[in-house]
């Protein structure tokens, strides 16, 4: 593999993980360049959290190889741990301590003295805009404030890669936006690589690159724009006076295979905005409304897997993995 000095943030080769006879990760080959925001996108049970568990040295691979910042996760676990930060999906803060006390306690676990840790703690609390609440018990914090504190705590050892497992799960939309503003600023100011798992499509749009995982392996990867370009065509949704007649007319007059959904007639066409006037004029039925939607990441996932991302099972979290391997 590549030397440590010019290594990618993450590299895996033929990485497998079995639980008994169940294959959770299936020959994963992955390269994540340093200094980007990388999203691991997929439904619960796809193998995302198991992969992160191996990359963070919480789980041993069954076979294959993985490196973080050029260090092997099996042969050099201490070097890996020195170079990563980790934000669990479930909160692991001590609610009875203040923000500053939580940070200081975490710094002690890294072997930092009070004199060494104080400047870092102060700077990180300022970064996540919690300085004015640093002496308040975390029990009094909102969900968004707790998440910002956990992000700050994950940066105490100045990691080269910060792993975030479903970082905004359980937060309201406004708080999610605020968390992402902090993450963007963090990436910009510190050059840390952000590696996050998510099954939220809107969250993945914030990433520089995405890997779509399904059944333990990556089925597609690229920038959000590159992935959506694979789908290509826009979705045109029409509400008409006679949907069945509209579908027949679209097929016979334009060669389009339409379907009738709960929201109306659905058609896939290139450059939908330009095509819609000609389509409406040629259908021969009354058109009450038209919506044109460019390809989405949900369309991409559907294209590669044959289904939409769904949250139909309780996820395995990194905290679960940590408890099982303790």
Order of alpha helices (4+ residues) and beta strands (2+ residues): beta-beta-beta-alpha-beta-beta-alpha-beta-alpha-alpha-alpha-beta-alpha-beta-alpha-beta-beta-alpha-beta-alpha-beta-beta-alpha-beta-alpha-alpha
